[in-house]
Amino acid sequence: MKKIIISSVLFLGLVSAGLVGCQKGNLLSNPNEASSSSLVPVSLIFNRLANEIYYGGGVMDANGITSNSSSGPAQNEGPWSEVHRWNQFYISLYSYYWGSNTYNWSNSATMYSVLKYVNLMQGQIPAQFGTTANPYSAMAYFFKAYQFIWYTQRVGDIPMTEAGVNGIDTPSYNLQHDVYKNCLALLDTANTLMSALVASPTGGPSATISGDIYGLTYLQWQQVINTYKLRVLISLSRRAVDNPDLNIPTQFANIINNPTKYPIMSGITDNLEFKYNAVYNKYPIAPSYTQYDFYESLCDTYLNITTANQDPRTFISATPAPAQITGGKQLDDFTAYIGADINLGQSALLVNATNGMYSYANYLRYFKDATGATEEPAIIIGYPEMCFNIAEAANLGWISGSLASTWYTNGIMGSLAMYGLANGTVIPIGDNKGNSLGSVTANVTAFLANPNVVYAGNNPIGLNQILTQKYVAFWQNSGWEAYYNWRRTGVPAFTQGGAGIGTTNNNNLIPIRWEYPVDEQVENTTNWQAAVNSQFGGTDAISSTMWLTK
């Protein structure tokens, strides 16, 4: 890892030096510049791409902000980021330390930085391999699909077929329908190429990719590709009936019914996840935010679900509300764990918190160790989500309905396993400064037997259960997926309409898209305006409905 990171820095340094490399007073070429004909190890480019999909298409600075273009910063999508406030997992009580809770976003970032490095990697492959029979060729298709979908689900129609093409400075826009159709094809190609490598005597399922910060095998990357495709297909559920050319249910069923051709994750060890360490990748809030933990609280959208279900993940994520303990409640009393309402303004939230009304984040787990030893890794694409996606497809009738209950249970158990939770697990409980209050014992049996949790069958109630448990499993992981699932299904019911949401120009309702990047408006005006006119009647607004969400 150390060698990879240092090499990546050196590579980027050489390229940067090349941009300013002419010596003053002459026109000689900079001998240190990496030209278009230079050979740059594809493992270094792959290393950069792997980092980009964790940081949301950019590189995170010391303040936790990622930037990927002049169109503005992207959000760091890791745990305890701004994204997870918008997912309504936790809220900020005081903006000076934890920022605002408002949904006052406007212009989107892009993920074209990923496309730039994919194109660079693909340009280097012929000279270094001479064939597409290498993992980097397969992964290029995956990364392309990932970054186009990342962008289109934020704004709508986007440049795709002409994006990144040399000589085209103002790329035309593709319909969002076509972007998804093309991306599904890209993922199929990635699976086909990786499948050949898995079966190859010079590769094999246990082979690994040089430059891979995630440490996955060829087979595990193939599983990630197909698991991600399941995510994409289920995200299209609202368009499954009126877009028969996409074959959404059929494509989903093909993956489930043909595991030899389309292997998917078999457990949490196959997760695509970002692991933390003491030197290069410290856990985001430990120790940087240790002294400011009083200024954040869990959101009641999340905590109301776990406490009502007697879910032991309550004790993983939260501390008991101080006023509830001083009032005589026991540590294992779920009613002692109370989330804050994101609808409220921060001044009211801080007063309530000062009076001991709210639960804080579990200091003993998330603030204690910068190495990630006490925290779970950050999932980007994970097994629990996959299980719930399969259960949802079964509930909807895309695959055999008999699979719904099994995969629903698999998703719950996979999520519990992420935290090391089993029946009888002893969980230490502390206050918001890490002082020990005692411990509780996880009762997984009671949780699974809770009427709210026992699968109700392939009906709307059962579907609500699947979506609710998927939301809980997204706690502090998987980027925007909790928000996207709420936007698609309305489950769980996100709190909105109050002053804390902050969108006064949108009746304090949560936005359902982003405006296009400023770069598009300034540099690609004609195509941008045409896309806005065709989709939204000429108004590029956060309340506009795009094809995906109709």
C-alpha positions in Angstrom: 0.0 0.0 0.0 2.8 2.4 0.9 4.6 1.8 -2.3 1.4 2.3 -4.3 0.5 5.5 -2.7 3.9 7.0 -3.0 4.1 5.9 -6.6 0.8 7.5 -7.3 2.0 10.8 -5.7 5.1 10.7 -7.8 3.1 10.1 -11.0 0.8 13.0 -10.3 3.7 15.1 -9.4 5.4 14.4 -12.7 2.3 15.2 -14.6 1.8 18.4 -12.7 5.4 19.4 -13.3 4.8 18.9 -17.0 2.1 21.5 -16.9 4.5 24.3 -15.8 7.6 22.8 -17.1 9.0 25.1 -19.8 12.1 26.9 -18.6 12.0 30.7 -18.5 13.6 32.2 -21.5 13.5 29.3 -24.0 11.0 26.9 -25.6 12.8 23.6 -24.7 10.5 20.7 -23.7 10.5 19.7 -20.1 12.3 16.4 -19.9 10.3 15.4 -16.9 6.9 15.8 -18.6 4.8 12.6 -19.2 3.9 12.9 -22.9 1.1 11.1 -24.7 3.6 8.5 -25.8 5.1 7.9 -22.3 4.4 4.6 -20.6 2.7 5.1 -17.2 2.2 1.9 -15.3 -1.5 1.1 -15.5 -1.4 -0.1 -11.9 -0.8 3.5 -10.8 -3.8 4.8 -12.8 -5.9 2.0 -11.4 -4.9 3.0 -7.9 -6.1 6.5 -8.6 -9.4 5.2 -10.0 -10.0 3.0 -6.9 -9.5 6.0 -4.7 -11.8 8.2 -6.8 -14.9 6.0 -6.4 -14.5 6.1 -2.6 -14.1 9.9 -2.5 -17.0 10.5 -4.8 -15.0 11.4 -7.9 -12.3 13.5 -6.3 -9.5 13.6 -3.8 -10.3 14.6 -0.2 -8.5 17.4 1.4 -7.7 18.0 5.1 -11.1 19.4 5.7 -12.9 16.4 4.3 -14.0 18.0 1.0 -13.4 16.4 -2.3 -12.9 18.4 -5.5 -13.0 17.0 -9.0 -13.6 20.0 -11.3 -14.0 23.7 -11.5 -17.8 23.1 -11.3 -17.3 22.8 -7.5 -16.6 20.3 -4.8 -18.1 16.9 -4.6 -19.1 15.5 -1.3 -16.9 13.0 0.5 -19.2 10.0 0.6 -17.5 8.2 3.5 -18.9 7.7 7.0 -20.0 10.8 9.0 -19.8 12.9 5.9 -22.4 15.5 4.9 -24.0 12.9 2.7 -25.0 10.8 5.8 -26.8 13.8 7.3 -28.8 14.1 4.1 -29.4 10.3 4.5 -30.9 11.3 7.9 -28.6 9.1 9.9 -27.2 11.8 12.1 -27.6 15.6 12.4 -25.4 18.5 13.3 -26.3 20.5 16.5 -23.9 23.3 15.8 -22.8 24.4 12.4 -19.4 25.7 13.4 -18.1 22.2 14.1 -20.3 19.9 12.1 -21.9 22.0 9.4 -25.5 22.6 8.5 -28.3 20.1 8.2 -30.0 21.9 5.4 -30.6 20.5 1.9 -29.6 23.7 0.3 -27.6 22.1 -2.5 -27.7 23.5 -6.0 -25.1 22.7 -8.7 -23.9 19.1 -9.0 -20.3 18.0 -9.4 -19.5 15.5 -12.0 -17.4 12.3 -12.0 -15.7 13.0 -15.3 -12.4 12.8 -13.4 -12.9 9.1 -13.4 -13.5 9.1 -17.1 -10.3 11.0 -17.7 -8.3 8.4 -15.9 -10.2 5.5 -17.5 -9.3 6.9 -20.9 -5.7 7.4 -19.8 -5.6 3.8 -18.6 -7.1 2.4 -21.8 -4.6 4.4 -23.8 -1.7 2.7 -21.9 -3.1 -0.9 -22.1 -2.2 -1.7 -25.7 1.5 -0.7 -25.3 1.8 -2.6 -22.0 -0.3 -5.6 -22.6 -1.1 -5.8 -26.3 -4.4 -7.4 -25.6 -7.7 -6.9 -23.8 -7.0 -10.1 -21.8 -6.1 -8.2 -18.7 -8.0 -7.0 -15.6 -7.5 -3.3 -16.4 -9.5 -3.6 -19.6 -12.4 -5.3 -17.8 -12.3 -2.7 -14.9 -12.3 0.2 -17.4 -15.8 -0.7 -18.4 -16.9 -1.0 -14.8 -15.5 2.4 -13.9 -17.0 4.0 -16.9 -20.5 2.7 -16.1 -20.0 3.7 -12.4 -19.1 7.3 -13.1 -21.8 7.9 -15.8 -24.5 6.5 -13.4 -23.2 8.5 -10.5 -23.7 11.7 -12.5 -26.9 10.9 -14.4 -28.9 10.0 -11.3 -28.1 13.4 -9.9 -29.1 15.6 -12.8 -30.9 13.7 -15.7 -29.6 13.6 -19.3 -25.8 13.9 -19.5 -23.1 13.9 -22.1 -21.9 10.3 -22.5 -21.1 9.1 -26.0 -19.2 12.3 -26.8 -17.8 12.9 -23.3 -14.1 12.6 -23.1 -13.7 12.3 -26.9 -10.6 14.2 -28.2 -11.5 17.2 -30.3 -15.1 17.5 -28.9 -15.2 20.4 -26.5 -19.0 20.7 -26.3 -20.3 17.2 -26.1 -24.0 16.6 -26.9 -26.3 15.1 -24.3 -27.7 11.6 -24.2 -31.1 10.8 -22.9 -31.0 9.4 -19.4 -32.8 6.3 -20.7 -29.9 5.8 -23.2 -27.3 6.4 -20.5 -28.7 3.6 -18.5 -29.0 1.3 -21.5 -25.4 1.9 -22.5 -24.1 1.5 -18.9 -25.9 -1.8 -18.5 -24.1 -2.9 -21.7 -20.8 -1.7 -20.3 -21.3 -3.8 -17.2 -22.1 -6.8 -19.3 -18.8 -6.3 -21.1 -16.9 -5.9 -17.9 -18.4 -9.2 -16.6 -17.5 -11.0 -19.8 -13.9 -9.9 -19.8 -13.4 -10.6 -16.1 -15.1 -14.0 -16.5 -12.5 -15.0 -19.1 -9.7 -13.9 -16.7 -11.2 -15.9 -13.9 -11.2 -19.0 -16.1 -7.8 -18.4 -17.5 -4.8 -20.5 -16.4 -2.7 -17.4 -16.3 -5.2 -15.6 -14.1 -7.7 -17.6 -12.1 -10.3 -16.6 -9.4 -7.7 -16.0 -6.7 -5.5 -13.6 -8.8 -5.4 -10.0 -7.7 -4.9 -6.7 -9.5 -1.8 -4.7 -9.0 -2.7 -1.2 -7.7 -6.0 -2.4 -6.1 -6.4 -0.7 -2.7 -9.4 -2.9 -1.9 -7.4 -6.2 -2.2 -10.1 -8.1 -4.1 -9.5 -11.1 -6.3 -10.5 -11.4 -9.9 -13.6 -13.4 -8.9 -14.5 -10.9 -6.2 -14.3 -8.0 -8.7 -16.5 -10.0 -11.1 -19.0 -10.4 -8.2 -18.8 -6.6 -7.5 -19.6 -5.9 -11.1 -22.7 -8.1 -11.1 -23.8 -7.0 -7.7 -23.5 -3.4 -8.8 -25.6 -4.2 -11.9 -28.3 -5.5 -9.5 -28.3 -2.1 -7.8 -28.6 -0.3 -11.1 -31.5 -2.5 -12.2 -33.5 -2.2 -9.0 -32.9 1.6 -9.1 -34.9 1.5 -12.4 -37.9 -0.1 -10.9 -40.2 2.9 -11.6 -39.3 2.5 -15.3 -39.5 -1.2 -15.6 -42.9 -1.4 -17.2 -42.9 1.5 -19.6 -39.4 0.8 -21.0 -39.6 -2.8 -22.4 -36.4 -2.2 -24.5 -34.4 -2.1 -21.3 -35.6 -5.6 -20.2 -35.1 -4.6 -16.6 -36.8 -7.6 -14.8 -35.3 -10.0 -17.3 -31.8 -8.7 -16.9 -32.2 -9.0 -13.2 -33.5 -12.5 -13.4 -30.7 -13.5 -15.8 -28.1 -12.7 -13.1 -30.0 -14.5 -10.3 -30.7 -17.6 -12.4 -27.3 -18.0 -13.9 -24.7 -17.7 -11.1 -22.0 -19.4 -13.2 -22.1 -16.6 -15.9 -23.0 -13.9 -13.4 -21.4 -14.6 -10.0 -22.6 -12.3 -7.2 -21.4 -11.7 -3.7 -21.6 -14.7 -1.3 -21.1 -12.8 2.0 -19.7 -9.7 3.6 -16.1 -10.8 2.9 -16.9 -9.9 -0.8 -17.8 -6.3 0.0 -16.2 -3.6 -1.9 -15.2 -1.6 1.1 -12.6 1.0 2.1 -10.5 -0.1 5.1 -8.9 2.4 7.4 -5.4 2.4 9.0 -3.2 4.4 11.3 -0.9 6.0 8.7 -2.6 6.8 5.4 -6.3 6.3 5.7 -7.4 7.3 9.2 -11.0 6.9 10.3 -12.6 10.3 9.3 -13.8 11.6 12.7 -11.2 10.0 15.0 -9.4 11.8 16.6 -10.2 15.0 14.6 -13.8 15.4 16.0 -13.3 13.8 19.4 -13.7 17.1 21.4 -16.8 18.1 19.3 -18.9 15.0 19.7 -21.4 17.0 21.8 -22.4 18.9 18.7 -23.9 16.0 16.7 -26.7 13.7 17.4 -28.4 10.7 15.8 -31.4 11.5 13.6 -34.8 10.2 14.6 -35.5 8.9 11.1 -32.9 6.2 11.7 -33.2 5.7 15.5 -37.0 5.5 15.5 -36.8 2.4 13.3 -34.1 0.6 15.3 -35.7 1.3 18.7 -39.2 0.3 17.6 -37.8 -3.0 16.3 -35.6 -3.8 19.4 -32.7 -3.8 17.0 -29.3 -4.3 18.7 -27.8 -2.0 16.1 -29.2 0.7 18.2 -26.4 0.1 20.8 -23.8 0.0 18.0 -24.7 3.4 16.7 -25.9 5.4 19.6 -25.5 6.4 23.3 -28.5 6.6 25.5 -30.0 10.1 25.9 -28.6 11.6 29.1 -31.9 12.7 30.5 -33.4 9.3 30.0 -30.6 7.6 32.1 -30.7 10.2 34.9 -34.5 9.7 34.8 -34.0 6.1 35.8 -34.1 4.1 32.6 -31.7 1.2 32.1 -29.0 1.0 29.4 -30.9 -1.8 27.5 -34.1 0.1 27.4 -34.7 1.0 23.8 -36.9 3.9 24.8 -33.8 5.6 26.3 -32.3 6.1 22.8 -33.9 9.2 21.2 -33.0 10.8 17.9 -33.3 14.5 17.0 -35.7 15.9 14.4 -33.8 17.3 11.4 -36.8 19.5 10.7 -35.8 21.7 13.7 -33.4 24.6 13.4 -30.0 24.2 14.9 -30.5 26.7 17.7 -33.5 24.6 19.0 -31.6 21.4 18.5 -28.7 22.6 20.6 -30.9 23.7 23.4 -32.6 20.3 23.5 -29.3 18.5 23.4 -28.0 20.6 26.2 -31.0 19.5 28.2 -30.0 15.9 27.6 -32.9 15.0 25.2 -30.9 13.3 22.4 -28.7 10.3 21.8 -25.2 11.0 20.5 -23.0 8.9 18.2 -21.4 5.9 19.9 -18.1 7.4 21.1 -16.6 4.1 22.1 -17.0 2.8 18.5 -16.5 5.8 16.2 -14.3 8.3 18.0 -12.0 5.9 19.9 -9.5 4.7 17.3 -8.2 6.5 14.2 -6.9 3.2 12.8 -10.4 1.8 12.2 -9.8 -0.9 14.7 -13.1 -0.3 16.5 -15.2 0.9 13.5 -16.5 -1.1 10.5 -15.0 -0.4 7.1 -16.8 1.9 4.7 -18.9 -0.1 2.3 -19.1 1.2 -1.3 -21.0 -1.8 -2.7 -22.0 -4.4 -0.2 -23.5 -7.8 0.4 -26.4 -6.7 2.7 -27.7 -4.2 0.1 -27.5 -6.9 -2.6 -29.6 -9.2 -0.5 -32.3 -6.6 0.0 -32.2 -5.8 -3.7 -32.8 -9.4 -4.5 -35.6 -9.6 -1.9 -37.2 -6.5 -3.4 -37.1 -8.0 -6.9 -38.7 -11.2 -5.6 -41.4 -9.2 -3.9 -42.1 -7.3 -7.2 -42.3 -10.6 -9.1 -39.2 -10.2 -11.2 -37.8 -13.5 -9.9 -39.4 -16.3 -7.9 -41.4 -14.9 -5.0 -40.1 -17.7 -2.8 -36.7 -16.1 -2.7 -37.9 -12.9 -1.0 -38.0 -14.2 2.6 -34.6 -15.9 2.4 -32.8 -12.9 0.9 -34.5 -10.5 3.3 -33.2 -12.6 6.2 -29.8 -12.8 4.6 -29.6 -9.1 4.3 -30.4 -8.6 8.0 -27.9 -11.2 9.1 -25.3 -9.8 6.8 -25.7 -6.3 8.3 -25.6 -7.6 11.8 -22.4 -9.5 10.9 -20.8 -6.2 9.8 -20.9 -5.1 13.4 -20.0 -8.5 14.9 -23.5 -8.9 16.4 -24.9 -12.3 17.3 -27.2 -13.5 20.0 -25.4 -12.9 23.4 -22.9 -10.4 22.1 -21.9 -8.0 24.9 -21.8 -4.4 23.8 -20.1 -1.8 25.9 -22.1 1.4 26.4 -20.6 4.8 27.1 -21.6 8.4 27.2 -20.7 11.0 24.6 -17.2 11.4 26.0 -16.5 7.7 26.0 -17.0 7.2 29.8 -18.2 3.7 30.4 -21.8 3.4 31.6 -21.9 -0.4 31.5 -22.9 -2.9 28.9 -25.9 -4.6 27.2 -26.3 -8.0 25.7 -27.6 -8.3 22.2 -30.8 -10.2 21.8 -30.9 -11.0 18.1 -33.6 -13.6 18.7 -36.0 -11.1 20.1 -35.2 -8.7 17.3 -35.9 -11.2 14.5 -39.1 -12.2 16.2 -40.4 -8.6 16.4 -43.6 -8.3 14.5 -42.2 -5.3 12.6 -39.3 -7.5 11.4 -40.9 -10.9 10.6 -41.4 -10.9 6.9 -45.1 -10.3 6.1 -45.0 -11.8 2.6 -44.9 -10.6 -1.0 -47.2 -7.7 -0.5 -46.8 -3.9 0.1 -46.1 -4.5 3.9 -43.4 -7.0 3.0 -41.9 -4.6 0.5 -41.9 -1.8 3.1 -40.0 -4.1 5.5 -37.4 -4.9 2.9 -36.8 -1.2 2.1 -36.8 -0.3 5.8 -34.2 -2.9 6.7 -32.1 -1.9 3.6 -32.1 1.7 4.9 -30.9 0.5 8.4 -28.1 -1.5 6.7 -26.9 1.7 4.9 -25.9 3.2 8.2 -22.8 5.3 7.5 -22.0 3.5 4.2 -22.8 3.2 0.5 -22.8 6.9 -0.2 -26.1 8.4 -1.5 -27.9 5.0 -1.7 -30.1 5.6 1.3 -31.3 8.9 -0.2 -31.7 7.5 -3.7 -33.8 4.6 -2.3 -36.0 7.1 -0.4 -36.4 9.2 -3.6 -37.4 6.1 -5.5 -39.7 4.5 -3.0 -40.5 6.9 -0.2 -39.3 4.4 2.4 -38.5 5.3 5.1 -40.5 8.5 5.4 -37.8 11.1 5.5 -38.6 14.1 7.7 -39.1 17.3 5.6 -41.2 20.5 5.5 -39.6 22.2 8.5 -37.2 25.1 8.8 -34.3 22.7 9.4 -34.5 21.4 5.8 -33.7 24.9 4.7 -35.1 24.9 1.1 -37.4 27.9 1.5 -37.6 28.2 -2.3 -38.9 24.6 -2.3 -41.3 24.8 0.6 -38.6 23.2 2.9 -38.9 20.0 0.9 -36.0 17.7 0.2 -34.6 18.3 -3.4 -35.1 15.4 -5.8 -32.2 16.3 -8.1 -29.3 18.7 -8.5 -28.9 21.6 -11.0 -26.3 21.0 -13.7 -22.7 22.0 -13.0 -21.8 25.6 -13.7 -19.2 24.4 -16.1 -21.9 22.9 -18.3 -23.8 26.2 -18.3 -20.8 28.3 -19.2 -18.8 26.0 -21.5 -21.5 23.9 -23.1 -24.3 26.3 -23.1 -26.2 25.3 -26.2 -26.3 21.6 -25.4 -27.1 22.3 -21.7 -30.0 24.6 -22.5 -31.4 22.1 -25.0 -31.3 19.3 -22.3 -33.0 21.6 -19.7 -35.7 22.6 -22.2 -36.4 19.0 -23.3 -36.6 17.6 -19.7 -37.8 20.4 -17.5 -39.5 23.0 -19.7 -36.5 25.3 -19.5 -36.0 25.5 -15.7 -33.0 23.7 -14.2 -34.4 23.3 -10.7 -33.8 21.0 -7.7 -37.6 20.2 -7.7 -37.7 19.1 -11.3 -38.6 15.5 -12.1 -36.3 13.6 -14.4 -37.0 10.4 -16.4 -35.5 8.2 -13.6 -37.9 9.4 -11.0 -41.1 9.8 -13.0 
